[in-house]
Amino acid sequence: MSQQLNCLGLVCPEPVIRCRSLLASEQPDTFSVLVDNSAAVENVSRFLGKNGYTVAVEQRSDAEWALEAVRREGDRTADETGPAEPGQSTQSGQSTLSGLFGQFSHSRVGRSVVLITTETLGRGDDVLGRALMGNFLTTLPEMGDQLWRVVLLNGGVRLACEEGKPLEALKALVKQGVSLYVCGTCLTHYGLMDAKKVGETTNMLDIVTSLAEADKVIRP
């Protein structure tokens, strides 16, 4: 009988962290995960998919999903000679940063993340602030290849949900190859999970990792 991770009642990013810990310690061929919100379904499914598993999702009720994970043949997240896992130590006894955040590439130059936490830019007048945010987003392509990822948190997630200049600008950025992360916990809080029109629903672990990997973080 396969293992089961009961992540009911756990907030982002704990379900992903528990899955990562299981893969780091045991790398099972099959296991299941129980979660209680659609954001966790997306986050866990994406994480497992990136780490060599096929995931089948069963919605058992309005507040319970079961994710059945099966390792793809020939796929492993790491072998015995691979890098230290999160919380483990290297031969020198030093806990590895790469074990916590993944393998960083230090050969990159100018990899920038734009962190947006509100739907307006600046304070004083919200109508003006929304117009300025639209202008800001439509100007981001001028950064060229330096722009790696845009992260939307808190009220900023509305930009990926509501029709208007900001949404069209975000769609254009994604089309140009810019990664767009939209906080799943924030979408759930505002009741916007089904309203998201662009971007990848994500969790705080992915967001923190993005900020750590970036050469520059821009917060307008």
DRENRORO-841262 format. One record per residue (C-alpha): chain; residue in three letters; residue number from 1; z, y, x. Coordinates in Angstrom, 1 decimal, always signed. Layout:
[site A Ala NUM [Z Y X]] ...
//
This chain:
[site A Met 1 [+0.0 +0.0 +0.0]] [site A Ser 2 [-1.0 +3.4 +1.4]] [site A Gln 3 [+1.5 +6.1 +2.2]] [site A Gln 4 [+2.1 +8.9 -0.2]] [site A Leu 5 [+3.1 +12.5 +0.7]] [site A Asn 6 [+4.9 +14.1 -2.2]] [site A Cys 7 [+4.2 +17.8 -1.9]] [site A Leu 8 [+5.0 +18.8 -5.5]] [site A Gly 9 [+6.8 +22.1 -5.6]] [site A Leu 10 [+5.9 +23.0 -2.0]] [site A Val 11 [+4.4 +26.4 -1.4]] [site A Cys 12 [+1.6 +27.3 +0.9]] [site A Pro 13 [+1.1 +26.2 +3.6]] [site A Glu 14 [+3.7 +23.4 +3.6]] [site A Pro 15 [+1.4 +20.7 +2.1]] [site A Val 16 [-1.2 +21.3 +4.9]] [site A Ile 17 [+1.6 +21.3 +7.5]] [site A Arg 18 [+2.9 +17.9 +6.2]] [site A Cys 19 [-0.6 +16.4 +6.3]] [site A Arg 20 [-1.1 +17.7 +9.8]] [site A Ser 21 [+2.3 +16.2 +10.9]] [site A Leu 22 [+1.3 +12.8 +9.4]] [site A Leu 23 [-2.1 +12.8 +11.2]] [site A Ala 24 [-0.4 +13.8 +14.4]] [site A Ser 25 [+2.1 +11.0 +14.3]] [site A Glu 26 [+0.4 +8.1 +12.6]] [site A Gln 27 [-3.3 +8.8 +11.9]] [site A Pro 28 [-3.3 +6.5 +8.9]] [site A Asp 29 [-6.6 +5.0 +7.6]] [site A Thr 30 [-5.6 +5.8 +4.0]] [site A Phe 31 [-2.9 +7.8 +2.3]] [site A Ser 32 [-2.4 +10.0 -0.8]] [site A Val 33 [-1.0 +13.5 -1.3]] [site A Leu 34 [+0.5 +14.9 -4.5]] [site A Val 35 [+0.3 +18.6 -5.1]] [site A Asp 36 [+0.9 +20.9 -8.1]] [site A Asn 37 [-1.6 +23.7 -7.9]] [site A Ser 38 [-5.4 +24.1 -7.4]] [site A Ala 39 [-5.0 +26.2 -4.3]] [site A Ala 40 [-3.2 +23.3 -2.6]] [site A Val 41 [-5.9 +20.9 -3.7]] [site A Glu 42 [-8.6 +23.1 -2.0]] [site A Asn 43 [-6.5 +23.7 +1.2]] [site A Val 44 [-5.5 +20.1 +1.7]] [site A Ser 45 [-9.0 +18.7 +0.9]] [site A Arg 46 [-10.6 +21.1 +3.3]] [site A Phe 47 [-8.1 +20.3 +6.1]] [site A Leu 48 [-8.5 +16.6 +5.7]] [site A Gly 49 [-12.3 +16.9 +5.4]] [site A Lys 50 [-12.3 +18.7 +8.8]] [site A Asn 51 [-10.1 +16.0 +10.3]] [site A Gly 52 [-12.2 +13.0 +9.5]] [site A Tyr 53 [-11.2 +12.0 +6.0]] [site A Thr 54 [-13.1 +11.6 +2.7]] [site A Val 55 [-10.9 +13.0 -0.2]] [site A Ala 56 [-11.0 +12.0 -3.8]] [site A Val 57 [-9.2 +14.2 -6.3]] [site A Glu 58 [-7.6 +13.0 -9.5]] [site A Gln 59 [-6.0 +15.6 -11.8]] [site A Arg 60 [-3.2 +13.9 -13.6]] [site A Ser 61 [-1.9 +16.9 -15.6]] [site A Asp 62 [-2.0 +20.6 -15.6]] [site A Ala 63 [+0.6 +20.6 -12.8]] [site A Glu 64 [-0.2 +17.5 -10.8]] [site A Trp 65 [-3.1 +16.4 -8.6]] [site A Ala 66 [-3.4 +13.2 -6.6]] [site A Leu 67 [-5.6 +13.4 -3.5]] [site A Glu 68 [-6.7 +10.0 -2.0]] [site A Ala 69 [-7.7 +10.3 +1.6]] [site A Val 70 [-9.7 +7.7 +3.4]] [site A Arg 71 [-10.7 +8.0 +7.1]] [site A Arg 72 [-14.4 +8.1 +7.7]] [site A Glu 73 [-15.6 +5.2 +9.8]] [site A Gly 74 [-15.5 +6.1 +13.5]] [site A Asp 75 [-13.7 +9.4 +12.9]] [site A Arg 76 [-10.3 +10.2 +14.5]] [site A Thr 77 [-8.5 +13.5 +14.7]] [site A Ala 78 [-7.4 +12.8 +18.3]] [site A Asp 79 [-7.1 +9.8 +20.6]] [site A Glu 80 [-4.1 +8.8 +22.7]] [site A Thr 81 [-5.4 +10.8 +25.6]] [site A Gly 82 [-6.0 +14.0 +23.6]] [site A Pro 83 [-4.0 +17.2 +23.6]] [site A Ala 84 [-0.3 +17.3 +22.6]] [site A Glu 85 [+0.3 +17.6 +18.9]] [site A Pro 86 [+2.3 +20.3 +17.3]] [site A Gly 87 [+5.9 +20.1 +18.4]] [site A Gln 88 [+5.2 +17.6 +21.2]] [site A Ser 89 [+5.4 +18.4 +24.9]] [site A Thr 90 [+3.0 +18.0 +27.8]] [site A Gln 91 [+3.9 +16.2 +31.0]] [site A Ser 92 [+5.4 +19.4 +32.3]] [site A Gly 93 [+7.7 +19.6 +29.3]] [site A Gln 94 [+6.0 +22.7 +28.0]] [site A Ser 95 [+5.2 +22.9 +24.3]] [site A Thr 96 [+1.4 +23.6 +24.1]] [site A Leu 97 [+0.1 +26.6 +22.2]] [site A Ser 98 [-3.1 +24.7 +21.5]] [site A Gly 99 [-0.9 +22.0 +19.8]] [site A Leu 100 [+0.3 +24.6 +17.4]] [site A Phe 101 [-2.8 +26.5 +16.6]] [site A Gly 102 [-5.6 +24.2 +17.8]] [site A Gln 103 [-7.8 +24.4 +20.8]] [site A Phe 104 [-8.5 +28.1 +21.6]] [site A Ser 105 [-11.7 +29.0 +23.4]] [site A His 106 [-10.9 +31.7 +26.0]] [site A Ser 107 [-14.6 +32.2 +26.8]] [site A Arg 108 [-15.2 +34.3 +23.7]] [site A Val 109 [-15.6 +38.0 +23.9]] [site A Gly 110 [-15.0 +40.5 +21.1]] [site A Arg 111 [-14.1 +38.0 +18.3]] [site A Ser 112 [-12.6 +40.3 +15.6]] [site A Val 113 [-10.8 +39.6 +12.3]] [site A Val 114 [-10.5 +42.2 +9.6]] [site A Leu 115 [-7.3 +41.8 +7.6]] [site A Ile 116 [-7.4 +43.4 +4.1]] [site A Thr 117 [-4.2 +43.4 +2.0]] [site A Thr 118 [-5.1 +45.8 -0.8]] [site A Glu 119 [-8.1 +46.6 -3.0]] [site A Thr 120 [-8.0 +50.3 -2.0]] [site A Leu 121 [-8.3 +52.0 +1.4]] [site A Gly 122 [-5.6 +54.6 +2.1]] [site A Arg 123 [-3.1 +56.3 -0.2]] [site A Gly 124 [-3.3 +59.2 -2.5]] [site A Asp 125 [-5.9 +58.4 -5.2]] [site A Asp 126 [-6.8 +54.9 -6.2]] [site A Val 127 [-10.3 +55.8 -7.5]] [site A Leu 128 [-11.1 +57.3 -4.1]] [site A Gly 129 [-9.4 +54.4 -2.4]] [site A Arg 130 [-11.7 +51.9 -4.1]] [site A Ala 131 [-14.7 +53.9 -3.3]] [site A Leu 132 [-13.6 +54.1 +0.4]] [site A Met 133 [-13.0 +50.3 +0.5]] [site A Gly 134 [-16.5 +49.7 -0.8]] [site A Asn 135 [-17.9 +52.0 +1.9]] [site A Phe 136 [-15.8 +50.3 +4.5]] [site A Leu 137 [-17.0 +46.8 +3.6]] [site A Thr 138 [-20.6 +47.8 +3.5]] [site A Thr 139 [-20.2 +49.4 +7.0]] [site A Leu 140 [-18.7 +46.2 +8.6]] [site A Pro 141 [-22.1 +44.7 +9.5]] [site A Glu 142 [-22.4 +47.5 +12.1]] [site A Met 143 [-19.9 +45.5 +14.1]] [site A Gly 144 [-22.6 +43.0 +14.8]] [site A Asp 145 [-21.6 +39.7 +16.4]] [site A Gln 146 [-18.1 +40.9 +17.1]] [site A Leu 147 [-17.2 +40.4 +13.4]] [site A Trp 148 [-16.0 +36.9 +13.1]] [site A Arg 149 [-13.8 +36.7 +9.9]] [site A Val 150 [-12.5 +38.8 +7.0]] [site A Val 151 [-9.2 +37.7 +5.5]] [site A Leu 152 [-8.1 +38.9 +2.0]] [site A Leu 153 [-4.4 +38.8 +1.2]] [site A Asn 154 [-2.2 +40.1 -1.7]] [site A Gly 155 [-4.1 +42.6 -3.8]] [site A Gly 156 [-7.1 +42.3 -1.4]] [site A Val 157 [-8.1 +39.1 -3.1]] [site A Arg 158 [-9.3 +41.1 -6.1]] [site A Leu 159 [-12.2 +42.2 -3.9]] [site A Ala 160 [-13.6 +38.7 -4.0]] [site A Cys 161 [-13.2 +38.5 -7.8]] [site A Glu 162 [-14.2 +41.7 -9.5]] [site A Glu 163 [-17.8 +42.9 -9.8]] [site A Gly 164 [-18.7 +46.0 -7.9]] [site A Lys 165 [-19.7 +47.3 -4.5]] [site A Pro 166 [-16.9 +45.5 -2.6]] [site A Leu 167 [-17.9 +42.1 -4.0]] [site A Glu 168 [-21.5 +42.6 -3.2]] [site A Ala 169 [-20.6 +43.7 +0.3]] [site A Leu 170 [-18.5 +40.6 +0.9]] [site A Lys 171 [-21.3 +38.4 -0.4]] [site A Ala 172 [-23.7 +40.1 +2.1]] [site A Leu 173 [-21.2 +39.5 +4.9]] [site A Val 174 [-20.9 +35.8 +4.1]] [site A Lys 175 [-24.7 +35.5 +3.9]] [site A Gln 176 [-24.9 +37.0 +7.4]] [site A Gly 177 [-22.6 +34.3 +8.7]] [site A Val 178 [-19.2 +36.1 +8.6]] [site A Ser 179 [-16.3 +33.8 +7.5]] [site A Leu 180 [-14.4 +35.0 +4.5]] [site A Tyr 181 [-10.9 +33.7 +3.9]] [site A Val 182 [-9.2 +34.3 +0.5]] [site A Cys 183 [-5.5 +33.6 +0.2]] [site A Gly 184 [-5.0 +30.8 -2.4]] [site A Thr 185 [-1.3 +31.7 -3.1]] [site A Cys 186 [-2.4 +35.2 -3.8]] [site A Leu 187 [-5.2 +34.1 -6.2]] [site A Thr 188 [-2.7 +31.9 -8.0]] [site A His 189 [-0.1 +34.7 -8.3]] [site A Tyr 190 [-2.6 +37.1 -9.8]] [site A Gly 191 [-4.2 +34.4 -12.0]] [site A Leu 192 [-7.5 +34.8 -10.3]] [site A Met 193 [-8.1 +31.3 -8.9]] [site A Asp 194 [-11.0 +30.7 -11.3]] [site A Ala 195 [-12.3 +34.2 -10.9]] [site A Lys 196 [-13.1 +34.0 -7.2]] [site A Lys 197 [-16.8 +34.6 -6.7]] [site A Val 198 [-17.1 +34.5 -2.9]] [site A Gly 199 [-15.2 +33.2 +0.1]] [site A Glu 200 [-13.1 +30.2 +1.1]] [site A Thr 201 [-9.8 +29.6 -0.6]] [site A Thr 202 [-7.3 +29.2 +2.2]] [site A Asn 203 [-3.6 +29.0 +3.2]] [site A Met 204 [-1.2 +30.9 +5.4]] [site A Leu 205 [-1.5 +28.4 +8.2]] [site A Asp 206 [-5.3 +29.0 +8.5]] [site A Ile 207 [-4.7 +32.8 +8.2]] [site A Val 208 [-2.0 +32.8 +11.0]] [site A Thr 209 [-4.3 +30.6 +13.2]] [site A Ser 210 [-7.2 +33.1 +12.6]] [site A Leu 211 [-5.1 +36.0 +13.7]] [site A Ala 212 [-3.9 +34.1 +16.8]] [site A Glu 213 [-7.4 +33.2 +17.8]] [site A Ala 214 [-8.9 +36.6 +17.3]] [site A Asp 215 [-9.4 +38.9 +20.3]] [site A Lys 216 [-8.9 +41.9 +17.9]] [site A Val 217 [-7.3 +42.3 +14.5]] [site A Ile 218 [-8.5 +45.3 +12.4]] [site A Arg 219 [-6.3 +46.3 +9.4]] [site A Pro 220 [-7.8 +49.2 +7.5]] 
//
